Amino acid sequence: MDLNQDGKITFDEFAKSSEVAKTFRKAINKKEGICSVAGTSEQSGTQHSYSEEEKVAFVNWVNKALEKDPDCQHVLPMDPSSNDLFTAVGDGIVLCKMINLSVADTIDERTINKKKLTPFTIQENLNLALNSASAIGCHVVNIGAEDLKEGRQHLVLGLLWQVIKIGLFADIEISRNEALIALLRDGESLEDLVKLSPEELLLRWANYHLEEAGCPKINNFSSDIKEKEDLTRAECMLEQADRLGCRQFVTATDVVRGNPKLNLAYVANLFNKYPALKKPENQDIDWSSIEGETREERTFRNWMNSLGVNPRVNHLYVDLADALVIFQLYEKIKVPVDWDKVNKPPYTKLGSNMKKLENCNYAVELGKKEAKFSLVGIAGQDLNEGNRTLTLALLWQLMRRYTLNILEDLGDGQKVNDDTIVTWVNDALTQAGKGTISGFKDGSISSSMPVLDLIDVIQPGSIRYDLLKTEDLTDEEKLNNAKYAISMARKIGARVYALPEDLVEVKPKMVMTVFACLMARGMRRI
């Protein structure tokens, strides 16, 4: 901007360079297929934009995924060249269906409003979609039902991409796909492979097959696979993909431009359909070290990711080893972090682990001194080495405090504990003439009836008791009730992270979070 190079920027210089920037931005956007969204953000004054090519890719993916779904025929197929997508998501049905395709059984189909929609039932669907997206690990903090109803392009595409990506990446991990062991390199342990993110595994998988075919390796899914304006060759490649039923996400132009997001999705879809890997035989591999993610671990991971921690957590213990995510969680629960004391990446190879360990020591110190957590016997080394029991003990206290903080904010700062929640729940149930609970270990919770009754108290008439079995329940019937209860809680606006199995098995920690979230929803009504 300093046009006369005098070390100062005058108003005229600023105005002129702003005009230059505007013209330049227009030219770039036109070339790269970026569309500006009318209006600007109230908070930052910035103008939002979205990628036309991403819109086209997502429309085609949704059209194919839901083409036979009878509940979506009122909006499908969408025309990729129009703004159909932004209208289609407005009633919440398509989003609910896409969430279930990414993570099966997240939403109980019985809770989706499908016929004779009104503004109120549409609002319920959008609540259900947003809270369920949050529960599978989507970052939805700045997206509201109103944004989806109005079809705000950049927000719709941002949420849809997160949902699609979670589904595409679901099986790109060793505990779900043991054939990925074939990607082990000489001198590597199984642990080294487990530490890789889905993106890194996908890149390694692509290079594995490129090497087998005698082709040069790639380092990324953008510049390294650009076709250098060779549209004909890119189209030829896509015709071959079409024969495999894998022509998804990218056009020839996208390949030439090297769109990293769409190329990543294209390769992930290719992997899911044709991994072409064989589990190595006669290899001395300690299979016992591959442990699948527990329900509790998944709940914590999804909770952290929904808050927008950076980097995203793929593997709980690996990704917390430098405590950077834990510091972000401290800030979410109003515990101040002195970032000058924190070592930040990139870490040098030589002192890498020492720097991470220093971070973990500081994280434990903050927990003890500032958060007043019970961390007896927990040291920084336990977090750094991924001690399951001790890491989960810290994460539970972080999640619990986060939940209680929401209640305290709603209750003008009054302290809240388990007894406060139980008392509030029982008062609400008693006033409505319904049965109460003795606490979060109460055996009646396994039927989900106390949760369902409370939802019905908060939003009268919302529970369809004719869909439920209430006496002499089998395990399957209990799970059926629990799925309905968790989805209904999300539908009336409670951001519940717990899973149906937590209610059936009466896991007191997760049961507490369900009732706390419902209490928060009930207090908002008052």
N, C-alpha and C positions, 0 to 999 in steps of 0.2 A: 504493500500500500504506500510505502514511502517513495513517492514518485521522483522527488528531487534529491533523494538520498541525503537529507540533512539531519537524519536521526530523529525526526518528529513527524507525526501524521496530522496534517491539517484536516478540517472538515471536508474541503473540496477533494483532497486526495482520497479520503475514505469513501465519499460519494461516488467518485469516478471508479474506484476499484470495485465497489459494490455492483455497479452497472456491468463491469467486465465479468465479475463472478457470476452474475445472473445469466448473462449471455452464454458464458462457458458452460454453466450448469445445464441450461436448456439444450445446448448442443450435445453434451454428454448423455443426458437423459434420453434424448431422441434416439441416439445411437444405440444405447444399451437397453431400450425398452422399459424405461422407468416412467411411471405415471405419477404426476403430482395429484395430491388430494386437495380438493377445495377447502379453503379455510386453514387456520393455523392452530397449533396447540395453545390452549389458554395458559398453561404453566410456563412453557419455555418460549412461546412466540415463534417456534420453528414450524416449517411447513413439512407435513408428512408426505411420504410417497410410497408407492408399492411397485413391485415388479410385475409387468404384464405377463411375462413368460412364466412366472411362478403361478399366477392366477390360472393360466391356461393348463399348466401341468396338474394343479390340484383339482381343477374341475374335471379333467379327464380321469383322474384317479378315483374321485368320488363317484363319478358316473358309472365306472366299471364295478367299483366295490359294492354299490347299492342298487345296481340295475334291476335286481330281482326282488328287492324289498318292497312289499306291498304298501308299507307305511310312508314310502318316500315318492310314490308315483305322482303326487301333486306338484312336485318341484323338479322331477327328473324326466328325461335327461336335461342337464343344463347346457346352454350354448356357451362354449369357451370363449367365443369372440365378444360376448355381451357381458353385462354385469349381473347375470342370473345368480351367480354364486352368492353375491352379497345380499340378495333378496332371499335366497333359499335357506340361509342359515337363520333367518329372522324368527322362525317359530320353534327353534331348538331341536326339532326331531332329527335332522341330518347330523347335527353335532353329537347328539346322544348315541346315534347309531355308529358313527365313526369312532367314538370313544370305546364302544363295546367291541368293535373290530380290532382295535389296537390292543386292548387288554380285556379279554373275554369276561363276561359276567360282572363288569364294574357297575353297570346300571341294571336294575331289575326292570325288565320290559313292562311289567304291570304298572310301573309308576310314571311312564311316559304318557302325557296327554296327546291323543292322536286324532280324535274326532271333534267336530263342532268347537273349534278353538276360539277362545275369547282372549282379550288382553290379559286377564288374570291367569288363565291356564297356560298361555304363552310365556308369561313371566316365570311360572313354575318350571316349565321345561328348560328355560334359559338358566335359572338357578341350579337346576339339576345338572345341566351340562357343565356349567362353570365349576361347581363344587366337586363334580366327579373328575373333571380335567385336573383340578388341583390335587385330588386324591391319587392320581396316577403319576404325579410329578410334573405337571405343566405349570409354568410360571404365569399366573393369571392376576397378579396383584393389581395391575392397572387396567384391567378389563372388566366392565360391568355388563349386566343384562341389556342395558340401554344401548351400549355400543354395538352389541350383536343385533338387536332389534332394528337399529338404524343402519346396519350394514356398513360400519366404518371399515373401509377396505384394509388399511394396514393392520388393524387389530384382528380382523377376521382371518387374514392370511397368516398372521403371526401365531394365532392360536391353532389354526388348522395344521400348520407345519409342525408344531410341537406334537400334536396328536398323531399325525401320520408318522413322524420320525420315531416316536416311542414304539409304534407297531412294527415298523421296519426293522428296528434294532433289537426287538424282543428276543430273537434266537441267536443273536451274534454274541454269544458268551459260552464259555467252555462247559459250565454246569448244565446248559441246555443243549449243547451240541458237541459231543466228545470228539467228533471227527476233526474239530479245529486243532487238535493235537498235531495233526499233520503239518501245521505251520511252525512247529518248534524248529529253531535253528540250532546249529551245532553249538554245544557249550551252554545252552540255555536250560533253565529248569522250568518245570511246569508253573511254578510260582511267577516266573518272569512273564509267561504268556497270560496268566490270569490277571496280571496288573494292567494289561492293555485295554484301552477304551474301545467301544464298538467301532469307532472311526479308524483307530489304529489297526484293529484286527481286519477290517475291511480292506484297508490299503495293503496289508500284508497278504491277504487272500488274493487280491488282484495281482500282486507281484509274484506270488507263488505260481499262478497260472501263466503269467507272462514269461517267467523263467522257463517253465516247462515247454512253452512254445518257441523258446529261443528269441524272445523279444526283449528290448531294453526295459528296465524297471521305471516306475514312476514314483515321485515323492508327494504328489498331491492329486486332487481331483479337479484342478482348475487349469493352471497354465501348462502342466505336463501332458494334458490330453487334448489341448486345443488342436484343431485340425488345420490351422494356418490358412483360414479362408477357404478350405477345401470342402465346400458344401456337398459336392457329389460323393466324396468318400464317406462323409458323415452319414449321408442318407443311405448309402450302401450298407453301412454298419447297422443302421436302424432297421433296414429291411431284413437283415439276418436275425436281429433281435425279435422282430415280429414273428418270424417262423417258430421261435421258442415261446411265443406268448409273453414276451418281456419288453415290448415297445411301450415303455411308460416313462413319464416325467420329462423326457428331453425331446426336443426337435433337433433337426440338423443344425439349425442356427445356434441353439443353446450349446451344442457340442463345440462348434467353431469358436464361440465366445468363451467357452470354459466356465459356465455357471457352476460354482462349487456346490451349492445347495442341491441343485437339480441332478448334477452328476452323481453326487453322493447317494441320493434317493434311487437313482437309476441302478447303480451298482449294488446297493443293498437289496433291491428287489430281485436282481439277477442272482445274488447269493442265496436269497431265501428260496428261489425256485430251483436253482441248479448249483448247489455248492460244489459238487464234483470233488469231494474229499473222501479219502478212506482212512478210517481209524488205523494207525500203524499197529502191526502185530509184532509180537516178540520184543517189544521195547520195554525196558525196565522203568515203568512209570508208576509212581505212587498215586493211584487213583483216589485213595482216601483223603488226599489233600485237596481234592475238588469237592467243596461243599456248596450245595445250592443255597441260595439266599433264604433265610427264615422269614416268616410273615412279619415278625417284629422288625427285622432289619429292613425289609422292603418298606414298611410304614414309615420308619425314620428317614430313609433315603428319599422317598417321595415327598415327605413333609419339607425336608431341606430344599429339595429342588423347586418345590412350589413357591418357596420364599425367594427364589432367584439367586441362590448362592453361586459364586463364580470362583473356580471352575465347577461345572456340573458334576454331581457325585454319581459315578457309575458303579464303583465298587467301594462299599462303605469304609472298610479299614484301610485300603490302599489310598483312597482319596482324602482321608482325614489325617494321614501320617505327618503332614507338615502343619496341621492345626489351623491353616488359613480359613477353612470353612467354619471351624469352631469359633474363631474370632468374629466372623460375620454373624453367627448365631447369637453370640454374646451381645452384639450391638442390637439385634432384633429384640432381645429381652431387656434392653436399657442398661446393660452393663458396659461402662466405657472401656474402650481398648486403646492403649497407648501404642499407636502404629509405629512409632519410632523404635519401639522395642522388638518389633516383629521383623524377622528375616523374610524377604520376598524373593520369589523366583525371578530370573533363572538362577539356580544354585550352581556353584562351581562343583565339578565332579568330585574333587578331592574332599571338600568340607561339607558336601551336600547333607549327609545324614546328621552331622553335628548341628548344622543350622536348623534342620527340621526338629531335632530333639530340643534345642533351645526354645523354639516356638511352643512345643508341647509342654515344656516345663512352665512356661509363662501362662499357657492355657489352664493348667491345673491350679497355678497360683491365683489366677483371676477367679476361678470357680470357688476356691476356698475363701479368699479374702473379700472379694467384691460381691459375688453372687450368693455367698454363704451356703454353698452346696455341701452336702455330705459326701466327701471324697476320701474317706478313710482308706488308706492302703492303695490309693491310686497315685501313680507317679507319671511324669511326662513320658517316660520310657514305655509305659503300658499303651499310651495312645500311639506313640511312634511305631511300636511293634505290632499294633493291631490286636491287643488283647481283647477278645470278644466281650467277655463278661464286664470288664471294667470300662471299656469304651461305651457299651450300651448303658451302663449305669449313669455316665455323664450325659449321654444323649437324652435319656429319659427325663433327667432333671431339667435339661434345657427345654424340652418339649412341654413339660408340665408347667414350668414357669411362663412360657410363651402363652399357654392356654389360660392360666390364672391371670396373667396381665390383662388379657382381653376383658375378663370379667371385672377386674378391678377398675379398668378404664370406664366400663359401663356403669359401675357402681360408685362413681365419684371417689375412687382411690381407696375404698374400704378393703381391708385385707380379706382374702378368700382362701379357705382351705377345703379339704375333703368334706368335713362336717357341714360347712356352709352350703356346699353343693347338694349334699344329701337332704339337708333341711329344706332348701328351696324346692327340690324335686318333690319331696313328700308333701309339702304345703300345697303345691300346684295339683298333685294327684288327689289329695284329700278333698280339696275344694270342689273337685269334679266328681267326687264319689267313687274314685278308682283306688285300687290296691296300692300300698306303698312298698318301699324297699328298706331293708335293714342296713344296707351299705353296698359297696361295689362288689362284694363277694356273694351277694344274695343269690341263692340257687334259682329263684324265679326268673332271673335275667336270662337264663339259657333259653327260655321260650320267646324272648324279645318282647313279651307283652308290656312290661313296665316302660320300655322305650317307646313302643307304639302308642300306649296310652298317653304318655307325656306329649308326644307329637300331636295327638288329637286334642289335647288340652290347649296347646300353644296355637294350633290352627284347627278350630273345631270343624268336625265333619270331613277332615282330610283323609282319615284312615278308612279303608274299605275292609271292615272286619269280616265280610263274607268271603274274602280271599284267604283268610287265615285259619289255621287249625289251632285251637286253644287248649285242648285237653288230650292226655295220653299221647303225647307227641313222640314220633320216631326221630332219630337223628336227622333224617332227610327233611322232615317237616320243620324241625327247629331251624335248620339252615335256610329253608325256604322263607320262614318268618323273618330271619335275621337279614337276608338279602333285601327283603321288602322294607324292613325297618331302616337300614343304613341308607338306602336310596331315598326313602321318604324324608329322612332327616335332612339330606342334601337338597331335596326338592323344596322344602319349606325355608331354605336359606341357611342351614347350619353347615359349616365347613368341617365335615367329619372325615378324619383320616383312617380311623379304625376299619377293620374288615369284618364281614359277617361272622367268620369263625371266632373272632374275639368275643362276640356276644354269646354264641353257642357254648363256648368253653369257659365263659365267665372269667376272662382275663382282667383282673381288677384295674390294672393300669390303663388299659385301652377302654374299658367300660367307663372309667372316670372321665376320659376325654370326650366320650360320646355325650354323657350327661352334662358335662361342662359346656360343650358346644351348643347343646339344646337350651341350657340355661341362658347362655349369651343371646341366643335367638329370642327366647322368651322375654328377656329384659329389654331388648330392642323394641318389642311390641308395646311395652309399658311406656 
